[in-house]
Amino acid sequence: SAKLFVISPISSQKLSELSVHLGSIVLDSAALTKARFDFSKCNDRSATLLDEVKLMADSKLNKQYPLVDFFKLSNV
């Protein structure tokens, strides 16, 4: 939806609204059926993907700017 915003802001907004409504439907149906969701596997996978992306970003930054200590800058 974010990439679509540049091309068609109205479509992007409609997709965002649809996403909210679909999420509400899922949560409402879960509440009505007393369903329980186990997001632990999704959360583990998400954490793994985020770690991989962070490593790639760190690597690219270090190659582009070898003299800058980004770790030191982020702790200031």
C-alpha positions in Angstrom: 0.0 0.0 0.0 2.9 2.4 0.8 4.5 1.9 -2.7 1.1 2.3 -4.3 0.6 5.6 -2.6 3.0 7.3 -5.0 1.0 6.0 -8.0 -2.5 6.1 -6.7 -3.1 7.7 -3.3 -6.9 6.9 -3.4 -6.3 3.2 -4.1 -3.7 3.1 -1.3 -6.1 4.6 1.1 -8.9 2.2 0.1 -6.5 -0.8 0.5 -5.5 0.4 4.0 -9.1 0.8 5.0 -9.9 -2.7 3.6 -7.0 -4.1 5.6 -8.4 -2.6 8.8 -11.9 -4.0 8.1 -10.5 -7.5 7.3 -8.5 -7.4 10.5 -11.6 -6.5 12.5 -13.5 -9.3 10.9 -10.8 -11.8 11.9 -10.7 -10.5 15.5 -14.5 -10.4 15.8 -14.9 -13.9 14.4 -12.2 -15.2 16.8 -14.0 -13.6 19.7 -17.3 -15.0 18.7 -16.0 -18.6 18.3 -13.6 -18.3 21.2 -10.8 -19.2 18.9 -7.2 -19.0 20.1 -4.4 -18.0 17.8 -0.8 -19.0 18.4 1.4 -16.3 16.9 4.6 -17.6 18.4 5.8 -19.3 15.1 4.9 -16.1 13.2 6.7 -14.0 15.7 9.8 -16.2 15.6 9.9 -16.1 11.8 9.4 -12.3 11.9 12.2 -11.9 14.3 14.5 -14.0 12.1 13.6 -12.0 9.0 14.2 -8.7 10.9 17.6 -10.0 12.1 18.5 -11.0 8.5 17.5 -7.6 7.1 19.4 -5.8 9.9 22.6 -7.7 9.0 22.1 -6.9 5.3 21.6 -3.2 6.1 24.5 -3.1 8.5 26.7 -4.7 5.9 25.7 -2.3 3.2 26.2 0.7 5.4 29.6 -0.5 6.5 30.6 -1.0 2.8 29.4 2.4 1.8 30.7 4.3 4.9 33.6 2.3 6.3 34.9 5.1 8.5 31.6 5.8 10.3 30.9 3.9 13.5 27.1 3.6 13.4 26.9 1.6 16.6 28.6 4.5 18.5 26.2 7.0 16.8 23.1 5.0 17.8 24.1 5.0 21.4 24.5 8.7 21.7 
